[in-house]
Amino acid sequence: MEKKYNTGLVLGILSIPCGLLIAISGWVLGIIGIVLNVKHKDEANTTPGLVLSIIGLSVSVLNSIIGIMINTHMF
């Protein structure tokens, strides 16, 4: 019976658009996705989920930085 470790992949996929729209949700989904993918790395191939979670977290960080810059009139 094959175990399903798709949660990390799904969170990685969702973290990218959520990071573009609402940065805090991208932060949360990206961090949880990274933790789940690292936790299950020995049991399944979690590389795509890990990569997508890192990309989603990076997008969220950039969105946060740009939002701060616009809000403080530095941009």
PyMOL commands that set and color helices and strands:
alter all, ss='L'
color gray80, all
select helices_A, chain A and resi 7-21+23-39+47-71
alter helices_A, ss='H'
color red, helices_A
deselect
rebuild
show_as cartoon
